[in-house]
Amino acid sequence: MALPTPDGVDLLDDRRPTLIAVSVVAYVLALLGISLRLASRRIKGLPLWLDDWLAIAALIPALGNIIAIAAYGTSHGIGQHVWAAPPTASYAWQLALFASILCYTVTLVLVKLSILAFYWKTFSVNASTRPLILALTFMTCGWGIAIIITNCLQCQPISALWDRYRPNNPPSPADYECNVNTRGLFIASAIPNIMVDILLMALPMPYIWRLRLPRRQKVAVGGIFAVGIFVTITSVLRLAMVINIDRSSVDVTWNYTDAGIWTIVEGNVAILCACLVFLKPVINRLSFGLLGTTTPPNEADSAGRQKPAWRNVSGQGSSQARSDGGQHPFTRLDEPDQPGRKSWIELQDVAQEVRNG
């Protein structure tokens, strides 16, 4: 028997177009970030490493999250009021939510591990840093495992989590037991996630501050590593949406729409932010293309002539900068800018300076 529609509810309200559009835009941005990251690696002639593969792998569960919420969910009433949705709406909502939590968790774990792998490659030469990176790695994996296990144990058997909402022949309450509150699971997953994000941003800052650079350049390099603040902001917004959900309402397909949107946005923004710090080579290449120059400095033209070299912050050319066998494309960052010289700071510069102590 259908429930009567409460007063003040407009059954024509429909958030599905917004949910689908935001999902598509978010995933396209994540794909763009990965594509530009790979292009930067190719421009620099660097092989893909573990951090790159982890970021690429994160695209798979991120897409799964979109399929669960924006594809399957919206086709079964998510984004509509439950009274205007198909009879299977509540069933589909719970099934989509279960899959979404799994995909969301795996996405964020892979992104955080990608960042930690980069930190290990860059900062692990410092004995004091290795335990911190390992601790954050265990925290990240522990958080992910705890959320996945809790999600899978919400009901016994787990299928009762969505089968109890079947419009026809739902299982008897005596045949299952559900002890985990979905809203509480959202909150429990968000708070440790935000804490780990803050620690990830804070970890490299002491080493950046000890770089022998002018203060403004230290701030600039610190800003590169702090782009994760955007992920933290989306996490906080998602948490706020969940806290404000009316638990007493049966209109779950409508009430959880904003939480679903921010769940999708957070995972894809995390992928994008994990890639932004690597994009300087491709940005340089694109900027020269816009200026009508097809070959950036340090690259030979079609006749084999060497273009003028980039200057690093110590004013040395590329041939001198590669005296270490090409492992690091720039030399030390301990000399201030001089008139007429530009400072091209890259993550390889930071890595070299950290290694030099």
C-alpha positions, 0 to 999 in steps of 0.5 A: 500500500502506497504511503500518502504524500505529505503536505508541501512535497512537490512530486515534480521535484527531480534532482536526477539531472543534477546528479548525473551532470555533476557525476560526469563533470567530476569523472571527466576532471579526474580522467583529465588529471590522470591524462595530463599526469601521464603526459607530464611523465612522457614529456620528462621521459620518466617511467611510471612508478607505484604512485602513478599506477595507484592513481590510475587504479583509483579511476576504476572504483570511482567509475563504479561509484558513479555507476551505482549512484548516477546510473543504476540509482537514478534509473530507480528513483534516486533523486526523486521523492520516494512517492514519485519514484518506482516501487523499487526505489527504496530497494535500489537506494539501499543496494546502490548505497552499499555499492557506493560506500565500497567504491568510495572507500577503495577510491580514497584508499588508492588515492591516499596510498598514491600520495604516500608512495610519492612521499616515500619516493621523495622523503624516505631518505630522512630516517625520521620520515619513514615511520611517519609515512608507514604509520599513515599507510597503516592508518589509511589501510586500516580505515579502508578495511574497517569501513568495508567490513562494517559495510558488509556486516550491516545486516546478517545476511548482508542481502537483507540490507536491500531485500528488506525493502523489496516491494514484493515478498520482503524477508520477515524481520525474524529472518535477518538482523541489521545493527548498523545505522547507515547515517552513522556509518557515513559519519564514522567513515568521514571523521577519520578520513578528514584526519588522515587528509590533514596529516597527509598535507602536514607531513611534508611541510617541515621539510619544505620549510627547511629548504634553502629557498626564499620564503615566497618560494617555500610558500609556493612549494607548500601550496603545491603539497596543500592542494589536498585541502580541496579534498578535505573541504569536500569531505567536510561538506559531505559530512555536513550533508549526512549530519543534516539528513532527516532520519525520521523521514521515509523519503530516503531517495530524496534525502540522500541525494546531496550526500550521494553527489558529494560522495562522487565529487570527493572521490574524483576531486581526490584523484584530480588533486593527487595529479595536480602537483605533477602537471608542470611539464605539460603546462609548460608545453601547453603554454609554449604552444599558446605562445606559438612555440612548438618546442619548449626549452631543453628540447631539440628542434626538427633540425637537431639544434638544441633550444635554450635550456631552462634555468633552474633556481640556481641559474644553471642550464639543463646540461649542468643540471643533469650532471647527476646522470639525469636522475634529477632534471634540476640541481639544488634550490639553495640560491635565491633568484637573480635579476633576469633569471626565472625560478622553475620549481618542480617536485624533482627539485624538492626531492633533490633538495631533501636528499641533499639535506 
